[in-house]
Amino acid sequence: MRKKIFLVESRASSIFPVCGNPLKYRDSCLRTLKKEGGEHLRYLINRLKCTHCQMLHRELPDCMVPYKHHCSMNCVVPTRNGLKL
Ligand SMILES: [Zn+2]
């Protein structure tokens, strides 16, 4: 069975929360999220680089907690046409 990967996109211009300077797209990486029932979801996360201090920053959706693989309280299961993917 093929594994599904969810692409995480943001149209907002990103600002690095540490120094307040703009971020520029660098690359993407896979991130696994464990749900309560033991289900694993895979997300493609953008990695951004600060244009000033060159530090890397991952653009995480609200359902992810930094450095954790478990779902946050406001986790939303991706759906298409009302059906769980
Ligand atoms: Zn910076």
PDB file of the backbone (N, CA, C, O) and the ligand in Angstrom, with CONECT records:
HET     ZN  A 101       1
ATOM      1  N   MET A   1       0.840  -1.189   0.000  1.00  0.00           N
ATOM      2  CA  MET A   1       0.000   0.000   0.000  1.00  0.00           C
ATOM      3  C   MET A   1       0.879   1.244   0.000  1.00  0.00           C
ATOM      4  O   MET A   1       1.847   1.342   0.754  1.00  0.00           O
ATOM      5  N   ARG A   2       0.520   2.194  -0.865  1.00  0.00           N
ATOM      6  CA  ARG A   2       1.287   3.440  -0.926  1.00  0.00           C
ATOM      7  C   ARG A   2       0.993   4.300   0.284  1.00  0.00           C
ATOM      8  O   ARG A   2      -0.149   4.383   0.735  1.00  0.00           O
ATOM      9  N   LYS A   3       2.023   4.939   0.808  1.00  0.00           N
ATOM     10  CA  LYS A   3       1.839   5.848   1.933  1.00  0.00           C
ATOM     11  C   LYS A   3       1.509   7.229   1.406  1.00  0.00           C
ATOM     12  O   LYS A   3       2.086   7.693   0.422  1.00  0.00           O
ATOM     13  N   LYS A   4       0.567   7.880   2.081  1.00  0.00           N
ATOM     14  CA  LYS A   4       0.163   9.223   1.684  1.00  0.00           C
ATOM     15  C   LYS A   4       1.048  10.245   2.377  1.00  0.00           C
ATOM     16  O   LYS A   4       1.425  10.078   3.537  1.00  0.00           O
ATOM     17  N   ILE A   5       1.374  11.304   1.651  1.00  0.00           N
ATOM     18  CA  ILE A   5       2.153  12.405   2.204  1.00  0.00           C
ATOM     19  C   ILE A   5       1.348  13.675   1.998  1.00  0.00           C
ATOM     20  O   ILE A   5       0.912  13.958   0.882  1.00  0.00           O
ATOM     21  N   PHE A   6       1.145  14.444   3.064  1.00  0.00           N
ATOM     22  CA  PHE A   6       0.406  15.693   2.992  1.00  0.00           C
ATOM     23  C   PHE A   6       1.387  16.849   2.837  1.00  0.00           C
ATOM     24  O   PHE A   6       2.344  16.977   3.600  1.00  0.00           O
ATOM     25  N   LEU A   7       1.132  17.690   1.833  1.00  0.00           N
ATOM     26  CA  LEU A   7       1.980  18.852   1.583  1.00  0.00           C
ATOM     27  C   LEU A   7       1.458  20.035   2.391  1.00  0.00           C
ATOM     28  O   LEU A   7       0.279  20.377   2.296  1.00  0.00           O
ATOM     29  N   VAL A   8       2.320  20.659   3.182  1.00  0.00           N
ATOM     30  CA  VAL A   8       1.943  21.808   4.009  1.00  0.00           C
ATOM     31  C   VAL A   8       2.412  23.071   3.296  1.00  0.00           C
ATOM     32  O   VAL A   8       3.608  23.250   3.063  1.00  0.00           O
ATOM     33  N   GLU A   9       1.459  23.957   2.945  1.00  0.00           N
ATOM     34  CA  GLU A   9       1.800  25.188   2.244  1.00  0.00           C
ATOM     35  C   GLU A   9       1.313  26.391   3.025  1.00  0.00           C
ATOM     36  O   GLU A   9       0.314  26.311   3.741  1.00  0.00           O
ATOM     37  N   SER A  10       2.010  27.497   2.891  1.00  0.00           N
ATOM     38  CA  SER A  10       1.599  28.751   3.502  1.00  0.00           C
ATOM     39  C   SER A  10       1.810  29.862   2.501  1.00  0.00           C
ATOM     40  O   SER A  10       2.864  29.950   1.872  1.00  0.00           O
ATOM     41  N   ARG A  11       0.808  30.713   2.351  1.00  0.00           N
ATOM     42  CA  ARG A  11       0.938  31.833   1.430  1.00  0.00           C
ATOM     43  C   ARG A  11       1.415  33.092   2.147  1.00  0.00           C
ATOM     44  O   ARG A  11       1.717  34.094   1.498  1.00  0.00           O
ATOM     45  N   ALA A  12       1.486  33.053   3.460  1.00  0.00           N
ATOM     46  CA  ALA A  12       1.910  34.219   4.236  1.00  0.00           C
ATOM     47  C   ALA A  12       3.430  34.384   4.144  1.00  0.00           C
ATOM     48  O   ALA A  12       4.167  33.399   4.091  1.00  0.00           O
ATOM     49  N   SER A  13       3.888  35.638   4.127  1.00  0.00           N
ATOM     50  CA  SER A  13       5.330  35.860   4.168  1.00  0.00           C
ATOM     51  C   SER A  13       5.786  35.602   5.595  1.00  0.00           C
ATOM     52  O   SER A  13       5.178  36.095   6.545  1.00  0.00           O
ATOM     53  N   SER A  14       6.842  34.839   5.743  1.00  0.00           N
ATOM     54  CA  SER A  14       7.273  34.396   7.053  1.00  0.00           C
ATOM     55  C   SER A  14       8.350  35.295   7.636  1.00  0.00           C
ATOM     56  O   SER A  14       9.241  35.776   6.936  1.00  0.00           O
ATOM     57  N   ILE A  15       8.241  35.501   8.923  1.00  0.00           N
ATOM     58  CA  ILE A  15       9.224  36.265   9.689  1.00  0.00           C
ATOM     59  C   ILE A  15       9.817  35.327  10.734  1.00  0.00           C
ATOM     60  O   ILE A  15       9.080  34.603  11.403  1.00  0.00           O
ATOM     61  N   PHE A  16      11.135  35.332  10.881  1.00  0.00           N
ATOM     62  CA  PHE A  16      11.791  34.467  11.850  1.00  0.00           C
ATOM     63  C   PHE A  16      11.481  34.978  13.259  1.00  0.00           C
ATOM     64  O   PHE A  16      11.797  36.124  13.580  1.00  0.00           O
ATOM     65  N   PRO A  17      10.859  34.134  14.113  1.00  0.00           N
ATOM     66  CA  PRO A  17      10.426  34.615  15.426  1.00  0.00           C
ATOM     67  C   PRO A  17      11.580  34.973  16.367  1.00  0.00           C
ATOM     68  O   PRO A  17      11.364  35.707  17.332  1.00  0.00           O
ATOM     69  N   VAL A  18      12.781  34.485  16.119  1.00  0.00           N
ATOM     70  CA  VAL A  18      13.911  34.755  17.016  1.00  0.00           C
ATOM     71  C   VAL A  18      14.473  36.156  16.784  1.00  0.00           C
ATOM     72  O   VAL A  18      14.705  36.894  17.741  1.00  0.00           O
ATOM     73  N   CYS A  19      14.694  36.532  15.510  1.00  0.00           N
ATOM     74  CA  CYS A  19      15.344  37.826  15.248  1.00  0.00           C
ATOM     75  C   CYS A  19      14.441  38.815  14.509  1.00  0.00           C
ATOM     76  O   CYS A  19      14.793  39.990  14.404  1.00  0.00           O
ATOM     77  N   GLY A  20      13.284  38.374  13.992  1.00  0.00           N
ATOM     78  CA  GLY A  20      12.335  39.288  13.354  1.00  0.00           C
ATOM     79  C   GLY A  20      12.655  39.635  11.919  1.00  0.00           C
ATOM     80  O   GLY A  20      12.084  40.587  11.388  1.00  0.00           O
ATOM     81  N   ASN A  21      13.543  38.905  11.267  1.00  0.00           N
ATOM     82  CA  ASN A  21      13.898  39.169   9.874  1.00  0.00           C
ATOM     83  C   ASN A  21      13.175  38.192   8.943  1.00  0.00           C
ATOM     84  O   ASN A  21      12.727  37.136   9.388  1.00  0.00           O
ATOM     85  N   PRO A  22      13.057  38.537   7.648  1.00  0.00           N
ATOM     86  CA  PRO A  22      12.338  37.658   6.707  1.00  0.00           C
ATOM     87  C   PRO A  22      13.022  36.313   6.520  1.00  0.00           C
ATOM     88  O   PRO A  22      14.243  36.190   6.627  1.00  0.00           O
ATOM     89  N   LEU A  23      12.194  35.303   6.237  1.00  0.00           N
ATOM     90  CA  LEU A  23      12.685  33.953   5.959  1.00  0.00           C
ATOM     91  C   LEU A  23      12.556  33.670   4.466  1.00  0.00           C
ATOM     92  O   LEU A  23      11.645  34.167   3.804  1.00  0.00           O
ATOM     93  N   LYS A  24      13.478  32.867   3.948  1.00  0.00           N
ATOM     94  CA  LYS A  24      13.472  32.485   2.539  1.00  0.00           C
ATOM     95  C   LYS A  24      13.432  30.966   2.460  1.00  0.00           C
ATOM     96  O   LYS A  24      14.079  30.281   3.253  1.00  0.00           O
ATOM     97  N   TYR A  25      12.654  30.428   1.480  1.00  0.00           N
ATOM     98  CA  TYR A  25      12.545  28.976   1.314  1.00  0.00           C
ATOM     99  C   TYR A  25      13.916  28.368   1.061  1.00  0.00           C
ATOM    100  O   TYR A  25      14.694  28.891   0.263  1.00  0.00           O
ATOM    101  N   ARG A  26      14.217  27.241   1.751  1.00  0.00           N
ATOM    102  CA  ARG A  26      15.484  26.543   1.539  1.00  0.00           C
ATOM    103  C   ARG A  26      15.244  25.161   0.936  1.00  0.00           C
ATOM    104  O   ARG A  26      15.757  24.856  -0.141  1.00  0.00           O
ATOM    105  N   ASP A  27      14.452  24.312   1.636  1.00  0.00           N
ATOM    106  CA  ASP A  27      14.116  22.986   1.134  1.00  0.00           C
ATOM    107  C   ASP A  27      12.939  22.445   1.935  1.00  0.00           C
ATOM    108  O   ASP A  27      12.336  23.169   2.727  1.00  0.00           O
ATOM    109  N   SER A  28      12.617  21.187   1.730  1.00  0.00           N
ATOM    110  CA  SER A  28      11.507  20.557   2.439  1.00  0.00           C
ATOM    111  C   SER A  28      11.998  19.280   3.093  1.00  0.00           C
ATOM    112  O   SER A  28      12.994  18.698   2.662  1.00  0.00           O
ATOM    113  N   CYS A  29      11.291  18.839   4.147  1.00  0.00           N
ATOM    114  CA  CYS A  29      11.644  17.589   4.796  1.00  0.00           C
ATOM    115  C   CYS A  29      10.366  16.879   5.227  1.00  0.00           C
ATOM    116  O   CYS A  29       9.325  17.507   5.416  1.00  0.00           O
ATOM    117  N   LEU A  30      10.462  15.555   5.382  1.00  0.00           N
ATOM    118  CA  LEU A  30       9.316  14.765   5.813  1.00  0.00           C
ATOM    119  C   LEU A  30       9.226  14.763   7.330  1.00  0.00           C
ATOM    120  O   LEU A  30      10.240  14.698   8.025  1.00  0.00           O
ATOM    121  N   ARG A  31       8.013  14.835   7.828  1.00  0.00           N
ATOM    122  CA  ARG A  31       7.776  14.812   9.274  1.00  0.00           C
ATOM    123  C   ARG A  31       6.627  13.853   9.529  1.00  0.00           C
ATOM    124  O   ARG A  31       5.597  13.924   8.858  1.00  0.00           O
ATOM    125  N   THR A  32       6.795  12.955  10.495  1.00  0.00           N
ATOM    126  CA  THR A  32       5.752  11.988  10.845  1.00  0.00           C
ATOM    127  C   THR A  32       4.997  12.480  12.059  1.00  0.00           C
ATOM    128  O   THR A  32       5.592  12.964  13.022  1.00  0.00           O
ATOM    129  N   LEU A  33       3.674  12.353  12.008  1.00  0.00           N
ATOM    130  CA  LEU A  33       2.815  12.760  13.113  1.00  0.00           C
ATOM    131  C   LEU A  33       2.037  11.535  13.577  1.00  0.00           C
ATOM    132  O   LEU A  33       1.369  10.875  12.781  1.00  0.00           O
ATOM    133  N   LYS A  34       2.130  11.233  14.888  1.00  0.00           N
ATOM    134  CA  LYS A  34       1.412  10.083  15.451  1.00  0.00           C
ATOM    135  C   LYS A  34       0.091  10.549  16.011  1.00  0.00           C
ATOM    136  O   LYS A  34       0.035  11.477  16.819  1.00  0.00           O
ATOM    137  N   LYS A  35      -0.985   9.891  15.571  1.00  0.00           N
ATOM    138  CA  LYS A  35      -2.310  10.220  16.099  1.00  0.00           C
ATOM    139  C   LYS A  35      -2.648   9.284  17.250  1.00  0.00           C
ATOM    140  O   LYS A  35      -1.941   8.306  17.494  1.00  0.00           O
ATOM    141  N   GLU A  36      -3.736   9.588  17.956  1.00  0.00           N
ATOM    142  CA  GLU A  36      -4.104   8.832  19.157  1.00  0.00           C
ATOM    143  C   GLU A  36      -4.293   7.345  18.901  1.00  0.00           C
ATOM    144  O   GLU A  36      -3.874   6.536  19.728  1.00  0.00           O
ATOM    145  N   GLY A  37      -4.894   6.959  17.812  1.00  0.00           N
ATOM    146  CA  GLY A  37      -5.147   5.555  17.512  1.00  0.00           C
ATOM    147  C   GLY A  37      -3.929   4.806  17.020  1.00  0.00           C
ATOM    148  O   GLY A  37      -4.043   3.644  16.630  1.00  0.00           O
ATOM    149  N   GLY A  38      -2.763   5.437  17.026  1.00  0.00           N
ATOM    150  CA  GLY A  38      -1.548   4.799  16.561  1.00  0.00           C
ATOM    151  C   GLY A  38      -1.296   5.023  15.082  1.00  0.00           C
ATOM    152  O   GLY A  38      -0.298   4.547  14.541  1.00  0.00           O
ATOM    153  N   GLU A  39      -2.192   5.744  14.425  1.00  0.00           N
ATOM    154  CA  GLU A  39      -2.036   6.034  13.003  1.00  0.00           C
ATOM    155  C   GLU A  39      -0.901   7.034  12.791  1.00  0.00           C
ATOM    156  O   GLU A  39      -0.745   7.982  13.562  1.00  0.00           O
ATOM    157  N   HIS A  40      -0.123   6.816  11.754  1.00  0.00           N
ATOM    158  CA  HIS A  40       0.969   7.716  11.423  1.00  0.00           C
ATOM    159  C   HIS A  40       0.623   8.491  10.158  1.00  0.00           C
ATOM    160  O   HIS A  40       0.250   7.895   9.147  1.00  0.00           O
ATOM    161  N   LEU A  41       0.744   9.798  10.206  1.00  0.00           N
ATOM    162  CA  LEU A  41       0.539  10.639   9.031  1.00  0.00           C
ATOM    163  C   LEU A  41       1.880  11.280   8.685  1.00  0.00           C
ATOM    164  O   LEU A  41       2.645  11.656   9.573  1.00  0.00           O
ATOM    165  N   ARG A  42       2.157  11.402   7.383  1.00  0.00           N
ATOM    166  CA  ARG A  42       3.424  12.001   6.947  1.00  0.00           C
ATOM    167  C   ARG A  42       3.130  13.337   6.284  1.00  0.00           C
ATOM    168  O   ARG A  42       2.227  13.451   5.455  1.00  0.00           O
ATOM    169  N   TYR A  43       3.903  14.340   6.661  1.00  0.00           N
ATOM    170  CA  TYR A  43       3.731  15.698   6.129  1.00  0.00           C
ATOM    171  C   TYR A  43       5.045  16.152   5.509  1.00  0.00           C
ATOM    172  O   TYR A  43       6.123  15.834   6.010  1.00  0.00           O
ATOM    173  N   LEU A  44       4.943  16.892   4.422  1.00  0.00           N
ATOM    174  CA  LEU A  44       6.111  17.514   3.808  1.00  0.00           C
ATOM    175  C   LEU A  44       6.167  18.954   4.307  1.00  0.00           C
ATOM    176  O   LEU A  44       5.308  19.768   3.968  1.00  0.00           O
ATOM    177  N   ILE A  45       7.181  19.264   5.114  1.00  0.00           N
ATOM    178  CA  ILE A  45       7.305  20.547   5.806  1.00  0.00           C
ATOM    179  C   ILE A  45       8.362  21.408   5.115  1.00  0.00           C
ATOM    180  O   ILE A  45       9.434  20.916   4.763  1.00  0.00           O
ATOM    181  N   ASN A  46       8.058  22.691   4.922  1.00  0.00           N
ATOM    182  CA  ASN A  46       9.041  23.615   4.357  1.00  0.00           C
ATOM    183  C   ASN A  46      10.072  24.001   5.413  1.00  0.00           C
ATOM    184  O   ASN A  46       9.734  24.292   6.560  1.00  0.00           O
ATOM    185  N   ARG A  47      11.338  23.998   4.997  1.00  0.00           N
ATOM    186  CA  ARG A  47      12.398  24.516   5.866  1.00  0.00           C
ATOM    187  C   ARG A  47      12.808  25.876   5.292  1.00  0.00           C
ATOM    188  O   ARG A  47      13.105  25.997   4.103  1.00  0.00           O
ATOM    189  N   LEU A  48      12.819  26.882   6.146  1.00  0.00           N
ATOM    190  CA  LEU A  48      13.123  28.239   5.734  1.00  0.00           C
ATOM    191  C   LEU A  48      14.408  28.704   6.399  1.00  0.00           C
ATOM    192  O   LEU A  48      14.766  28.236   7.480  1.00  0.00           O
ATOM    193  N   LYS A  49      15.101  29.635   5.737  1.00  0.00           N
ATOM    194  CA  LYS A  49      16.371  30.125   6.258  1.00  0.00           C
ATOM    195  C   LYS A  49      16.262  31.632   6.457  1.00  0.00           C
ATOM    196  O   LYS A  49      15.767  32.345   5.584  1.00  0.00           O
ATOM    197  N   CYS A  50      16.724  32.113   7.605  1.00  0.00           N
ATOM    198  CA  CYS A  50      16.686  33.542   7.895  1.00  0.00           C
ATOM    199  C   CYS A  50      17.669  34.278   6.984  1.00  0.00           C
ATOM    200  O   CYS A  50      18.819  33.865   6.831  1.00  0.00           O
ATOM    201  N   THR A  51      17.199  35.374   6.381  1.00  0.00           N
ATOM    202  CA  THR A  51      18.054  36.134   5.464  1.00  0.00           C
ATOM    203  C   THR A  51      19.122  36.929   6.214  1.00  0.00           C
ATOM    204  O   THR A  51      20.050  37.449   5.595  1.00  0.00           O
ATOM    205  N   HIS A  52      19.000  37.027   7.532  1.00  0.00           N
ATOM    206  CA  HIS A  52      19.966  37.805   8.313  1.00  0.00           C
ATOM    207  C   HIS A  52      20.963  36.901   9.050  1.00  0.00           C
ATOM    208  O   HIS A  52      22.170  37.016   8.836  1.00  0.00           O
ATOM    209  N   CYS A  53      20.469  36.003   9.916  1.00  0.00           N
ATOM    210  CA  CYS A  53      21.368  35.196  10.755  1.00  0.00           C
ATOM    211  C   CYS A  53      21.592  33.783  10.200  1.00  0.00           C
ATOM    212  O   CYS A  53      22.354  33.015  10.786  1.00  0.00           O
ATOM    213  N   GLN A  54      20.940  33.424   9.078  1.00  0.00           N
ATOM    214  CA  GLN A  54      21.128  32.140   8.376  1.00  0.00           C
ATOM    215  C   GLN A  54      20.633  30.932   9.173  1.00  0.00           C
ATOM    216  O   GLN A  54      20.926  29.802   8.783  1.00  0.00           O
ATOM    217  N   MET A  55      19.899  31.121  10.266  1.00  0.00           N
ATOM    218  CA  MET A  55      19.381  29.987  11.032  1.00  0.00           C
ATOM    219  C   MET A  55      18.206  29.362  10.278  1.00  0.00           C
ATOM    220  O   MET A  55      17.504  30.039   9.527  1.00  0.00           O
ATOM    221  N   LEU A  56      18.003  28.045  10.494  1.00  0.00           N
ATOM    222  CA  LEU A  56      16.912  27.328   9.840  1.00  0.00           C
ATOM    223  C   LEU A  56      15.676  27.322  10.724  1.00  0.00           C
ATOM    224  O   LEU A  56      15.767  27.308  11.952  1.00  0.00           O
ATOM    225  N   HIS A  57      14.511  27.333  10.069  1.00  0.00           N
ATOM    226  CA  HIS A  57      13.230  27.354  10.766  1.00  0.00           C
ATOM    227  C   HIS A  57      12.271  26.468   9.990  1.00  0.00           C
ATOM    228  O   HIS A  57      12.148  26.607   8.773  1.00  0.00           O
ATOM    229  N   ARG A  58      11.571  25.536  10.695  1.00  0.00           N
ATOM    230  CA  ARG A  58      10.575  24.679  10.036  1.00  0.00           C
ATOM    231  C   ARG A  58       9.209  25.316  10.155  1.00  0.00           C
ATOM    232  O   ARG A  58       8.815  25.780  11.225  1.00  0.00           O
ATOM    233  N   GLU A  59       8.493  25.335   9.050  1.00  0.00           N
ATOM    234  CA  GLU A  59       7.167  25.947   8.993  1.00  0.00           C
ATOM    235  C   GLU A  59       6.126  24.889   9.375  1.00  0.00           C
ATOM    236  O   GLU A  59       5.601  24.195   8.504  1.00  0.00           O
ATOM    237  N   LEU A  60       5.829  24.764  10.667  1.00  0.00           N
ATOM    238  CA  LEU A  60       4.930  23.728  11.165  1.00  0.00           C
ATOM    239  C   LEU A  60       3.483  24.206  11.160  1.00  0.00           C
ATOM    240  O   LEU A  60       3.212  25.357  11.500  1.00  0.00           O
ATOM    241  N   PRO A  61       2.539  23.325  10.774  1.00  0.00           N
ATOM    242  CA  PRO A  61       1.116  23.674  10.905  1.00  0.00           C
ATOM    243  C   PRO A  61       0.711  23.647  12.380  1.00  0.00           C
ATOM    244  O   PRO A  61       1.463  23.156  13.222  1.00  0.00           O
ATOM    245  N   ASP A  62      -0.472  24.172  12.691  1.00  0.00           N
ATOM    246  CA  ASP A  62      -0.931  24.280  14.077  1.00  0.00           C
ATOM    247  C   ASP A  62      -1.041  22.938  14.780  1.00  0.00           C
ATOM    248  O   ASP A  62      -0.920  22.876  16.004  1.00  0.00           O
ATOM    249  N   CYS A  63      -1.267  21.860  14.036  1.00  0.00           N
ATOM    250  CA  CYS A  63      -1.462  20.565  14.685  1.00  0.00           C
ATOM    251  C   CYS A  63      -0.158  19.918  15.118  1.00  0.00           C
ATOM    252  O   CYS A  63      -0.185  18.850  15.729  1.00  0.00           O
ATOM    253  N   MET A  64       0.987  20.529  14.821  1.00  0.00           N
ATOM    254  CA  MET A  64       2.278  19.946  15.203  1.00  0.00           C
ATOM    255  C   MET A  64       2.923  20.746  16.316  1.00  0.00           C
ATOM    256  O   MET A  64       2.797  21.969  16.388  1.00  0.00           O
ATOM    257  N   VAL A  65       3.621  20.019  17.185  1.00  0.00           N
ATOM    258  CA  VAL A  65       4.344  20.629  18.284  1.00  0.00           C
ATOM    259  C   VAL A  65       5.836  20.477  17.982  1.00  0.00           C
ATOM    260  O   VAL A  65       6.278  19.375  17.656  1.00  0.00           O
ATOM    261  N   PRO A  66       6.629  21.559  18.083  1.00  0.00           N
ATOM    262  CA  PRO A  66       8.049  21.438  17.792  1.00  0.00           C
ATOM    263  C   PRO A  66       8.733  20.360  18.634  1.00  0.00           C
ATOM    264  O   PRO A  66       8.503  20.268  19.839  1.00  0.00           O
ATOM    265  N   TYR A  67       9.564  19.555  18.002  1.00  0.00           N
ATOM    266  CA  TYR A  67      10.358  18.487  18.620  1.00  0.00           C
ATOM    267  C   TYR A  67       9.510  17.342  19.158  1.00  0.00           C
ATOM    268  O   TYR A  67      10.031  16.504  19.894  1.00  0.00           O
ATOM    269  N   LYS A  68       8.234  17.272  18.822  1.00  0.00           N
ATOM    270  CA  LYS A  68       7.360  16.174  19.256  1.00  0.00           C
ATOM    271  C   LYS A  68       6.723  15.541  18.024  1.00  0.00           C
ATOM    272  O   LYS A  68       6.529  16.206  17.007  1.00  0.00           O
ATOM    273  N   HIS A  69       6.401  14.264  18.119  1.00  0.00           N
ATOM    274  CA  HIS A  69       5.757  13.566  17.015  1.00  0.00           C
ATOM    275  C   HIS A  69       4.292  13.283  17.293  1.00  0.00           C
ATOM    276  O   HIS A  69       3.639  12.592  16.511  1.00  0.00           O
ATOM    277  N   HIS A  70       3.764  13.805  18.398  1.00  0.00           N
ATOM    278  CA  HIS A  70       2.359  13.585  18.715  1.00  0.00           C
ATOM    279  C   HIS A  70       1.548  14.798  18.317  1.00  0.00           C
ATOM    280  O   HIS A  70       2.063  15.914  18.250  1.00  0.00           O
ATOM    281  N   CYS A  71       0.281  14.570  18.055  1.00  0.00           N
ATOM    282  CA  CYS A  71      -0.647  15.594  17.612  1.00  0.00           C
ATOM    283  C   CYS A  71      -0.968  16.567  18.757  1.00  0.00           C
ATOM    284  O   CYS A  71      -1.089  16.148  19.908  1.00  0.00           O
ATOM    285  N   SER A  72      -1.104  17.848  18.447  1.00  0.00           N
ATOM    286  CA  SER A  72      -1.531  18.799  19.461  1.00  0.00           C
ATOM    287  C   SER A  72      -3.034  18.691  19.650  1.00  0.00           C
ATOM    288  O   SER A  72      -3.685  17.951  18.912  1.00  0.00           O
ATOM    289  N   MET A  73      -3.609  19.403  20.615  1.00  0.00           N
ATOM    290  CA  MET A  73      -5.038  19.301  20.939  1.00  0.00           C
ATOM    291  C   MET A  73      -5.927  19.748  19.780  1.00  0.00           C
ATOM    292  O   MET A  73      -7.041  19.243  19.640  1.00  0.00           O
ATOM    293  N   ASN A  74      -5.463  20.686  18.944  1.00  0.00           N
ATOM    294  CA  ASN A  74      -6.301  21.208  17.866  1.00  0.00           C
ATOM    295  C   ASN A  74      -5.953  20.571  16.522  1.00  0.00           C
ATOM    296  O   ASN A  74      -6.008  21.227  15.482  1.00  0.00           O
ATOM    297  N   CYS A  75      -5.601  19.313  16.553  1.00  0.00           N
ATOM    298  CA  CYS A  75      -5.226  18.588  15.340  1.00  0.00           C
ATOM    299  C   CYS A  75      -6.450  18.383  14.445  1.00  0.00           C
ATOM    300  O   CYS A  75      -7.522  18.000  14.913  1.00  0.00           O
ATOM    301  N   VAL A  76      -6.270  18.640  13.175  1.00  0.00           N
ATOM    302  CA  VAL A  76      -7.335  18.461  12.196  1.00  0.00           C
ATOM    303  C   VAL A  76      -6.913  17.359  11.249  1.00  0.00           C
ATOM    304  O   VAL A  76      -5.821  17.398  10.682  1.00  0.00           O
ATOM    305  N   VAL A  77      -7.784  16.375  11.079  1.00  0.00           N
ATOM    306  CA  VAL A  77      -7.497  15.278  10.159  1.00  0.00           C
ATOM    307  C   VAL A  77      -7.782  15.751   8.743  1.00  0.00           C
ATOM    308  O   VAL A  77      -8.881  16.235   8.470  1.00  0.00           O
ATOM    309  N   PRO A  78      -6.814  15.622   7.831  1.00  0.00           N
ATOM    310  CA  PRO A  78      -7.044  16.053   6.449  1.00  0.00           C
ATOM    311  C   PRO A  78      -8.197  15.294   5.816  1.00  0.00           C
ATOM    312  O   PRO A  78      -8.297  14.076   5.964  1.00  0.00           O
ATOM    313  N   THR A  79      -9.065  16.002   5.114  1.00  0.00           N
ATOM    314  CA  THR A  79     -10.206  15.384   4.440  1.00  0.00           C
ATOM    315  C   THR A  79     -10.316  15.922   3.020  1.00  0.00           C
ATOM    316  O   THR A  79      -9.804  16.994   2.699  1.00  0.00           O
ATOM    317  N   ARG A  80     -10.995  15.153   2.181  1.00  0.00           N
ATOM    318  CA  ARG A  80     -11.314  15.611   0.830  1.00  0.00           C
ATOM    319  C   ARG A  80     -12.759  15.218   0.573  1.00  0.00           C
ATOM    320  O   ARG A  80     -13.111  14.045   0.702  1.00  0.00           O
ATOM    321  N   ASN A  81     -13.591  16.169   0.216  1.00  0.00           N
ATOM    322  CA  ASN A  81     -15.016  15.948  -0.015  1.00  0.00           C
ATOM    323  C   ASN A  81     -15.694  15.301   1.202  1.00  0.00           C
ATOM    324  O   ASN A  81     -16.586  14.465   1.050  1.00  0.00           O
ATOM    325  N   GLY A  82     -15.268  15.690   2.397  1.00  0.00           N
ATOM    326  CA  GLY A  82     -15.878  15.192   3.630  1.00  0.00           C
ATOM    327  C   GLY A  82     -15.414  13.810   4.033  1.00  0.00           C
ATOM    328  O   GLY A  82     -15.878  13.289   5.048  1.00  0.00           O
ATOM    329  N   LEU A  83     -14.511  13.191   3.278  1.00  0.00           N
ATOM    330  CA  LEU A  83     -14.019  11.859   3.611  1.00  0.00           C
ATOM    331  C   LEU A  83     -12.606  11.954   4.146  1.00  0.00           C
ATOM    332  O   LEU A  83     -11.782  12.713   3.637  1.00  0.00           O
ATOM    333  N   LYS A  84     -12.334  11.170   5.186  1.00  0.00           N
ATOM    334  CA  LYS A  84     -10.997  11.123   5.757  1.00  0.00           C
ATOM    335  C   LYS A  84     -10.046  10.508   4.738  1.00  0.00           C
ATOM    336  O   LYS A  84     -10.365   9.491   4.121  1.00  0.00           O
ATOM    337  N   LEU A  85      -8.885  11.120   4.562  1.00  0.00           N
ATOM    338  CA  LEU A  85      -7.910  10.595   3.594  1.00  0.00           C
ATOM    339  C   LEU A  85      -7.095   9.491   4.214  1.00  0.00           C
ATOM    340  O   LEU A  85      -6.223   8.924   3.556  1.00  0.00           O
TER     341      LEU A  85
HETATM  342 ZN    ZN A 101      17.731  35.841  11.789  1.00  0.00          ZN2+
END
